Amino acid sequence: MHPIINALGFQTAWWFCIAGVGRALEIPALIYGLTLAGLHLAYAPKASQELKMAAIALAMGIGVDSMLQVSSVIQFYGWSLAFLSPFWLWLLWVLFGMTLNSSLSFLQSLPLWVSGLTGLVFGPLTYYAGAQLGAASFDGSRIHIMALAIAWMMALPALVYMAKQLFTSPQGQTQ
């Protein structure tokens, strides 16, 4: 999928999910995001690898966000299973995983510390924005911002590394 379309799709899904949580639009947001994921897979040259990356991102996202929620760093709103993060966040992790070989593929060519720094800065900003828009509650304390920053400082490079492994052939050629 073209990187610009991929980036716009992810951003619109992010906005729709965040807005949908507090406005009884969670189901339409999930349908929209699932449709985007399906379209991405339909047009992906290596759909099986995209699906694997999405599954890896989903597993990591459920773990990271559920841990943040259980430790009271942030409280997400929306439908969920028990103590796990809500479904709309699961979908965003899937869609985020699908950006790593498209609109965010440039991260694969940079040292992993750049991804770590990117996660350190933009991870907390994204969660803060989501909370400000009503999808979560977050007190914004330094310790909670640090927890988000550390989580994303580790998660983003791990995902970029996994994407590079999945989408690069043994000879170093991008597939």
C-alpha positions, 0 to 999 in steps of 0.5 A, a space after each residue: 500500500 502506498 505510504 501516504 495512504 497507509 499513514 492517512 488510513 492509520 491516522 483516520 482510524 486513530 481519530 475515529 477510535 479515540 472519538 468513538 469511545 466517548 460518542 457511542 461510535 465504538 462499533 463503527 470505529 472498529 468496523 472502519 479499522 477492520 476494513 482498513 486492515 483488510 484493504 491493506 492486506 488485500 493490496 500488500 505484496 506480502 500479505 502473510 508477512 503483514 499479517 504476522 507483523 500485525 499479530 506481533 504488534 497486537 500481542 505486544 500492544 495487549 501486553 503493554 497497554 494492559 500492563 499500563 492499565 493494571 499498574 494505574 498509569 492510564 485508564 482506558 475507556 471502551 469495551 474490553 475483556 476483564 483487565 485487558 486493554 479495550 478492543 479499539 486499542 487492539 485494533 490500533 496496534 494491528 494497524 500500527 503494525 501494518 505501518 512498519 513496512 509502509 509509511 514507517 518503513 524508513 525506521 528500519 533503515 535507521 539505528 534502533 536507538 532512533 526508534 527508541 528515542 521516537 517512542 520515548 517522545 511520541 508514545 506519551 504524547 499520543 496517549 496524552 492526546 487520546 486522554 485529552 480527547 476522552 478515550 482514557 484518563 491520565 493524570 499526567 504525573 511525571 512518573 506516569 509520563 516516564 512509564 509511558 515513555 519507557 514502555 514505548 522506548 522499548 516497544 517501538 524498537 522491538 517492533 521495528 526490529 521484528 518488521 525488519 526481520 520479517 520484511 528483509 530477505 536473508 541477503 539484506 534485500 527488502 521483500 
